[in-house]
Amino acid sequence: MNYRNIVIITMIIGALSACGGSSKKMTSTPIPVPTPTPTPAPNDLGISAVPETLKGTYTAALKFDRYTKVDTPNGGVIHIVAQDGVLDNQIVRSRAILQHFLTDYPGSLYGADKSAIANKMAENNAVLLLLNGVDDGTNAAAELDGQPLYYGEMQVEGHSWYVNQDYNHRDASYEEILHMVHDFGIGVDQNPTFIGAQADFQNEIRAAQVNASAANLWGIGATDWIAELTAENSLSQEYLAALIDVYYGLWGADTESSTHGMNGLYVAKVRNDIASKDPQGATLVDNKFFHPYVTYNARIDESFVGDFSLVFNANVKYTHHSQYLKDITLTGGNDSNIIINQLDNSVTGNTGVNTVTFSGASAEYTITKENDVVTVQDMQDNRDGVNSLTAVEKMTFSDTTIDVSSL
């Protein structure tokens, strides 16, 4: 075993043992749908103090001081509790990623109506724990019921961790939140009781994982970690997370491996690799459950200055991920701009001066303005799409810049 694999195993066992399949966190039998939890009035970001009904477990002594939630169609709640070192923007993004995974995907096989999965998560008392620090075993709150996600592994679009993509603070939010959706919503087979809502999808996930393991497409070189996952029945959860991380571009900027993703553990590194390198895994993201783009409105961190690109550029590391973003809100007051992609973007500006950049000449677009919303439609197919701009001052085309106030 080479040094790279030794490092991988050490990192992964430490970083992922708490997430895994969260088997120690799973309840063996469904819990009745809880009465909606009364919460203090939320702020503009939907964040409040921890409700009285949860304070007995998620205590101030353990440094929990904020709360948000996702309401489910059956009147239940998926709770998100945060410790005092977690940033508000990290809380908002974590909630948004959870909502992204639970957003209906019309026309897909298993995701056209995800209400049963969301309802099952509430019934199974799914809780997301946003914790201070990193996963080094020192945070006692990690032993509480819930899916841990640490400050040091939560990126926010536009923040320096996101922009730099140096993997000192790698983005584990998709992985950990997907574990929770998988464990408590979709469901995990081979446990004493199946507590999920989508057994057929789990059967496909398991089959793809078994194939990937047998063909050495996943878990590459991490023998001890795989043995640990096997013992806790977390193989399918971790395989799916590796696949989805690559699908949304989270490992494309990693310089440690030129061909593999997820710290070298998965055979594919970028989305286009999946079909050729893991064909059975590719079937899980082929109109099955996961949207091909990110459905939430990404709030660009107030620290960002310059051009935030939604177009892939191999020389701009974060665009491996941002190319799948669709809707953007600039925050703060810096003069920052957006380079749009083909996904019919919605862009909301901040209090600074904001410019949106388009690919072609101005004559190749139709531009209308109604109720302070500017709609810019590209007349050329498969390029910039139809875009809605709010509180944006300027639009730049290949031939000119237009001041929105002149429209």
C-alpha positions as CSV (number, residue, x, y, z in Angstrom):
1,M,0.0,0.0,0.0
2,N,1.6,3.4,-1.0
3,Y,1.8,6.5,1.1
4,R,-1.1,8.1,-0.7
5,N,-3.5,5.2,0.3
6,I,-2.3,5.3,3.9
7,V,-3.0,9.0,4.0
8,I,-6.4,8.4,2.4
9,I,-7.4,5.7,4.9
10,T,-6.3,7.8,7.9
11,M,-8.2,10.8,6.6
12,I,-11.3,9.0,5.6
13,I,-11.7,6.9,8.7
14,G,-11.4,10.0,10.9
15,A,-13.5,12.2,8.7
16,L,-16.3,9.8,7.7
17,S,-16.8,7.4,10.5
18,A,-19.3,9.8,12.1
19,C,-21.2,10.2,8.8
20,G,-21.0,6.7,7.2
21,G,-24.4,5.3,7.2
22,S,-25.1,6.9,10.6
23,S,-26.2,3.5,11.8
24,K,-25.8,4.4,15.5
25,K,-28.1,7.3,14.9
26,M,-30.8,5.4,13.1
27,T,-33.9,4.4,15.0
28,S,-34.9,0.8,14.4
29,T,-38.6,1.5,14.2
30,P,-40.4,4.6,12.8
31,I,-41.3,7.3,15.2
32,P,-44.9,8.8,15.0
33,V,-45.2,12.1,13.1
34,P,-44.2,14.7,15.6
35,T,-46.4,17.6,16.4
36,P,-44.9,20.7,14.7
37,T,-42.4,22.2,17.0
38,P,-43.2,25.8,18.1
39,T,-40.2,27.9,17.3
40,P,-39.1,31.5,18.2
41,A,-39.6,34.0,15.4
42,P,-37.0,33.5,12.7
43,N,-34.9,36.3,11.4
44,D,-34.8,37.2,7.7
45,L,-32.7,34.1,6.9
46,G,-35.2,31.8,8.6
47,I,-32.9,31.2,11.6
48,S,-34.1,31.4,15.2
49,A,-33.1,30.5,18.7
50,V,-33.3,26.8,19.6
51,P,-37.0,26.0,20.4
52,E,-37.8,25.2,24.0
53,T,-38.9,21.7,23.0
54,L,-35.4,20.9,21.8
55,K,-33.3,22.8,24.4
56,G,-33.3,19.8,26.7
57,T,-31.1,17.9,24.2
58,Y,-29.4,20.5,22.1
59,T,-28.4,22.6,25.1
60,A,-26.6,25.9,25.5
61,A,-24.0,24.1,27.6
62,L,-23.2,22.1,24.4
63,K,-23.0,25.5,22.6
64,F,-26.2,25.1,20.5
65,D,-27.6,28.6,19.9
66,R,-29.5,28.6,16.6
67,Y,-32.1,26.6,14.7
68,T,-33.8,26.3,11.4
69,K,-35.9,23.7,9.8
70,V,-37.5,22.2,6.7
71,D,-41.3,21.6,7.0
72,T,-42.6,18.4,5.4
73,P,-45.9,17.8,3.6
74,N,-47.3,15.7,6.4
75,G,-46.9,18.5,8.9
76,G,-43.7,17.2,10.3
77,V,-40.3,18.9,10.7
78,I,-36.7,18.1,9.8
79,H,-34.7,19.9,12.4
80,I,-31.4,21.7,11.9
81,V,-29.6,22.8,15.1
82,A,-26.3,24.8,15.0
83,Q,-23.5,25.5,17.5
84,D,-22.2,29.0,18.2
85,G,-19.2,28.8,15.9
86,V,-21.2,28.0,12.7
87,L,-21.9,31.0,10.4
88,D,-25.4,32.0,9.5
89,N,-24.5,31.6,5.8
90,Q,-23.4,28.0,6.5
91,I,-26.8,27.3,8.2
92,V,-28.7,28.8,5.3
93,R,-26.7,26.8,2.7
94,S,-27.1,23.5,4.7
95,R,-30.8,24.0,4.7
96,A,-30.8,24.8,1.0
97,I,-28.8,21.6,0.2
98,L,-31.3,19.6,2.1
99,Q,-34.2,21.3,0.3
100,H,-32.3,20.6,-3.0
101,F,-32.2,16.9,-2.4
102,L,-35.9,17.0,-1.5
103,T,-37.1,19.1,-4.4
104,D,-39.3,17.2,-6.9
105,Y,-37.6,16.3,-10.2
106,P,-40.5,16.1,-12.7
107,G,-40.3,13.2,-15.1
108,S,-37.7,11.3,-13.1
109,L,-38.3,7.7,-12.0
110,Y,-38.0,8.1,-8.2
111,G,-37.9,11.8,-7.7
112,A,-41.0,13.1,-9.4
113,D,-42.7,13.3,-6.0
114,K,-40.4,13.3,-3.1
115,S,-43.0,14.1,-0.5
116,A,-42.9,10.5,0.9
117,I,-39.2,10.7,1.5
118,A,-39.5,14.1,3.2
119,N,-42.4,12.8,5.3
120,K,-40.4,9.7,6.2
121,M,-37.5,11.8,7.4
122,A,-39.7,13.7,9.8
123,E,-41.3,10.4,11.0
124,N,-37.8,9.0,11.6
125,N,-36.8,12.1,13.5
126,A,-34.0,13.2,11.2
127,V,-31.9,16.0,12.7
128,L,-28.9,17.8,11.1
129,L,-26.3,18.8,13.6
130,L,-24.1,21.8,12.5
131,L,-21.1,21.6,14.8
132,N,-18.1,23.8,15.7
133,G,-14.6,22.9,14.6
134,V,-13.7,19.8,12.6
135,D,-14.3,16.1,12.9
136,D,-11.4,15.4,15.3
137,G,-13.3,13.6,18.0
138,T,-13.3,16.5,20.5
139,N,-16.9,17.8,20.0
140,A,-19.1,15.9,22.5
141,A,-22.2,17.0,20.6
142,A,-21.4,14.6,17.8
143,E,-22.7,11.8,20.1
144,L,-26.2,13.2,20.1
145,D,-28.9,11.8,17.8
146,G,-28.4,13.5,14.4
147,Q,-26.2,13.7,11.3
148,P,-23.0,15.7,12.1
149,L,-21.6,18.3,9.8
150,Y,-18.7,20.5,10.9
151,Y,-17.9,24.1,10.5
152,G,-14.6,23.2,8.9
153,E,-16.2,21.3,6.1
154,M,-19.1,23.7,5.2
155,Q,-18.3,25.9,2.3
156,V,-20.4,28.9,1.1
157,E,-20.4,30.0,-2.5
158,G,-18.1,33.0,-2.9
159,H,-16.3,32.5,0.4
160,S,-12.5,32.0,0.2
161,W,-12.8,28.3,1.0
162,Y,-15.1,27.9,-2.0
163,V,-13.1,30.1,-4.3
164,N,-9.7,28.6,-3.5
165,Q,-10.8,24.9,-3.5
166,D,-7.6,23.8,-1.9
167,Y,-9.3,21.0,0.1
168,N,-8.0,22.1,3.5
169,H,-11.7,22.9,4.1
170,R,-13.3,20.6,1.5
171,D,-17.0,20.8,0.9
172,A,-18.6,17.9,2.8
173,S,-22.1,19.4,3.0
174,Y,-23.5,17.5,0.1
175,E,-22.1,14.2,1.3
176,E,-23.3,14.5,4.9
177,I,-26.7,15.9,4.1
178,L,-27.2,13.2,1.5
179,H,-26.3,10.6,4.2
180,M,-29.2,11.9,6.3
181,V,-31.6,11.9,3.3
182,H,-30.5,8.4,2.4
183,D,-30.6,6.9,5.9
184,F,-33.9,8.4,7.1
185,G,-35.8,9.1,3.9
186,I,-34.8,6.8,1.0
187,G,-34.0,4.0,3.3
188,V,-31.1,1.5,3.8
189,D,-31.6,-2.2,3.2
190,Q,-29.9,-5.0,5.2
191,N,-30.9,-3.5,8.5
192,P,-33.3,-5.4,10.9
193,T,-36.1,-3.0,9.7
194,F,-36.4,-1.0,6.6
195,I,-37.5,2.5,7.7
196,G,-37.3,4.3,4.3
197,A,-39.8,5.3,1.7
198,Q,-38.0,4.2,-1.5
199,A,-37.0,0.5,-1.4
200,D,-36.8,0.2,-5.2
201,F,-34.4,3.1,-5.5
202,Q,-32.3,1.6,-2.6
203,N,-32.2,-1.7,-4.4
204,E,-30.6,0.0,-7.5
205,I,-28.2,1.9,-5.2
206,R,-27.1,-1.3,-3.6
207,A,-26.7,-3.1,-6.9
208,A,-24.5,-0.3,-8.2
209,Q,-22.4,-0.3,-5.0
210,V,-21.9,-4.0,-5.1
211,N,-20.8,-3.8,-8.7
212,A,-18.5,-0.8,-8.0
213,S,-16.9,-2.6,-5.0
214,A,-16.4,-5.9,-7.0
215,A,-14.8,-4.0,-9.9
216,N,-12.6,-1.9,-7.6
217,L,-14.3,1.3,-8.9
218,W,-15.0,2.6,-5.4
219,G,-13.2,2.3,-2.0
220,I,-10.0,2.0,-3.9
221,G,-7.1,1.1,-1.6
222,A,-9.1,1.7,1.6
223,T,-9.4,-1.8,2.9
224,D,-9.7,-1.0,6.6
225,W,-12.3,1.7,5.9
226,I,-14.3,-0.6,3.8
227,A,-14.3,-3.3,6.5
228,E,-15.6,-0.7,9.0
229,L,-18.4,0.3,6.6
230,T,-19.3,-3.3,6.0
231,A,-19.6,-3.9,9.7
232,E,-22.0,-0.9,10.2
233,N,-23.9,-1.5,6.9
234,S,-22.8,1.9,5.5
235,L,-21.4,0.8,2.1
236,S,-24.3,1.9,-0.1
237,Q,-24.6,5.3,1.7
238,E,-20.9,6.1,1.2
239,Y,-20.8,4.9,-2.4
240,L,-23.8,7.1,-3.3
241,A,-22.2,10.1,-1.6
242,A,-19.0,9.6,-3.6
243,L,-21.0,9.4,-6.8
244,I,-23.0,12.5,-6.1
245,D,-20.1,14.5,-5.0
246,V,-18.5,13.9,-8.3
247,Y,-21.8,14.5,-10.2
248,Y,-22.0,18.0,-8.8
249,G,-18.3,18.8,-9.5
250,L,-16.9,18.8,-5.9
251,W,-13.7,16.9,-6.8
252,G,-12.8,18.3,-10.2
253,A,-10.3,20.8,-8.7
254,D,-8.5,18.3,-6.5
255,T,-4.8,18.2,-7.6
256,E,-3.9,15.1,-5.6
257,S,-5.4,12.8,-8.2
258,S,-5.6,13.4,-11.9
259,T,-8.2,10.7,-12.5
260,H,-10.0,9.8,-9.3
261,G,-12.5,11.7,-7.0
262,M,-13.3,11.6,-3.3
263,N,-9.7,11.6,-2.1
264,G,-8.8,9.0,-4.7
265,L,-11.5,6.6,-3.5
266,Y,-13.8,6.7,-6.5
267,V,-12.8,6.0,-10.1
268,A,-14.5,9.0,-11.6
269,K,-13.4,12.6,-10.9
270,V,-15.8,14.7,-12.9
271,R,-19.3,14.2,-14.2
272,N,-18.3,13.3,-17.7
273,D,-16.2,10.4,-16.4
274,I,-19.1,8.6,-14.7
275,A,-20.7,7.0,-17.7
276,S,-17.5,5.5,-19.0
277,K,-15.9,4.6,-15.7
278,D,-18.9,3.5,-13.7
279,P,-21.7,2.8,-16.1
280,Q,-24.0,1.2,-13.5
281,G,-23.5,4.2,-11.2
282,A,-24.3,6.5,-14.1
283,T,-27.8,4.9,-14.2
284,L,-28.5,6.3,-10.7
285,V,-28.1,9.9,-12.0
286,D,-29.8,9.4,-15.3
287,N,-33.2,10.9,-14.7
288,K,-33.7,8.8,-11.5
289,F,-33.7,11.2,-8.5
290,F,-31.0,13.9,-8.6
291,H,-31.5,17.1,-10.6
292,P,-28.7,17.7,-13.1
293,Y,-28.3,21.2,-11.7
294,V,-28.4,22.7,-8.3
295,T,-32.0,23.9,-7.5
296,Y,-31.4,26.2,-4.6
297,N,-30.7,30.0,-4.8
298,A,-27.0,30.3,-4.0
299,R,-26.2,33.2,-1.8
300,I,-22.8,34.5,-2.8
301,D,-20.8,35.4,0.4
302,E,-20.6,39.1,1.2
303,S,-16.8,38.9,1.1
304,F,-16.7,38.1,-2.6
305,V,-15.4,40.8,-5.0
306,G,-15.0,40.5,-8.7
307,D,-16.6,38.2,-11.3
308,F,-18.4,35.0,-10.0
309,S,-18.5,32.6,-12.9
310,L,-21.2,30.1,-13.6
311,V,-19.4,28.9,-16.7
312,F,-16.8,26.2,-16.4
313,N,-13.2,27.4,-16.8
314,A,-10.4,24.9,-16.1
315,N,-8.3,27.8,-14.8
316,V,-10.9,28.8,-12.2
317,K,-11.1,26.0,-9.7
318,Y,-14.5,26.6,-8.2
319,T,-16.2,26.5,-11.6
320,H,-16.1,22.7,-11.4
321,H,-18.9,23.1,-9.0
322,S,-20.4,26.5,-9.9
323,Q,-21.2,25.4,-13.5
324,Y,-24.2,23.5,-12.0
325,L,-25.6,26.6,-10.2
326,K,-28.6,28.2,-11.7
327,D,-30.0,30.9,-9.4
328,I,-27.8,33.5,-7.6
329,T,-28.2,36.2,-5.0
330,L,-25.2,38.5,-4.3
331,T,-25.0,39.6,-0.7
332,G,-23.3,42.4,1.1
333,G,-22.2,45.6,-0.6
334,N,-19.1,44.8,-2.7
335,D,-19.1,45.5,-6.4
336,S,-19.4,42.0,-7.6
337,N,-20.6,40.5,-10.9
338,I,-22.0,37.3,-12.4
339,I,-21.0,35.5,-15.6
340,I,-24.0,33.5,-16.5
341,N,-24.3,30.0,-17.9
342,Q,-27.0,28.2,-20.0
343,L,-29.4,27.3,-17.2
344,D,-31.9,30.1,-17.4
345,N,-30.3,32.0,-14.5
346,S,-32.0,34.2,-12.0
347,V,-29.7,36.8,-10.6
348,T,-30.4,39.2,-7.7
349,G,-27.9,42.0,-7.0
350,N,-26.6,43.4,-3.7
351,T,-26.2,47.0,-2.5
352,G,-23.1,47.5,-4.6
353,V,-22.8,47.9,-8.3
354,N,-23.4,44.6,-10.1
355,T,-22.9,43.6,-13.7
356,V,-24.1,40.5,-15.4
357,T,-22.0,39.2,-18.3
358,F,-23.5,37.5,-21.4
359,S,-21.7,35.6,-24.2
360,G,-22.8,37.2,-27.4
361,A,-23.5,40.6,-29.0
362,S,-26.4,42.6,-27.7
363,A,-28.3,42.3,-31.0
364,E,-28.5,38.6,-30.4
365,Y,-30.8,39.0,-27.3
366,T,-34.2,40.3,-26.6
367,I,-34.3,42.6,-23.5
368,T,-37.5,43.5,-21.6
369,K,-38.1,45.2,-18.3
370,E,-41.2,44.9,-16.1
371,N,-41.7,45.8,-12.5
372,D,-38.0,46.3,-12.0
373,V,-37.1,42.8,-13.3
374,V,-35.1,42.7,-16.5
375,T,-35.5,39.6,-18.7
376,V,-32.7,38.8,-21.2
377,Q,-33.4,36.1,-23.7
378,D,-30.7,34.7,-25.9
379,M,-32.0,34.2,-29.4
380,Q,-29.2,31.7,-30.1
381,D,-30.0,28.2,-28.9
382,N,-27.9,26.3,-26.3
383,R,-26.0,29.4,-25.1
384,D,-27.3,31.8,-22.5
385,G,-31.0,30.9,-22.2
386,V,-33.6,33.1,-20.5
387,N,-32.4,35.2,-17.6
388,S,-34.1,37.3,-14.9
389,L,-32.2,40.1,-13.4
390,T,-33.2,42.0,-10.2
391,A,-31.4,44.9,-8.6
392,V,-28.6,44.6,-11.2
393,E,-27.1,47.8,-12.6
394,K,-25.3,46.8,-15.8
395,M,-25.3,44.1,-18.5
396,T,-22.2,43.4,-20.5
397,F,-22.3,41.8,-24.0
398,S,-19.4,41.1,-26.3
399,D,-19.9,44.4,-28.1
400,T,-21.3,46.8,-25.4
401,T,-22.3,47.4,-21.8
402,I,-25.9,48.5,-21.1
403,D,-26.9,50.5,-18.0
404,V,-30.2,48.9,-16.7
405,S,-31.4,52.3,-15.6
406,S,-31.6,53.4,-19.3
407,L,-34.1,50.7,-20.2
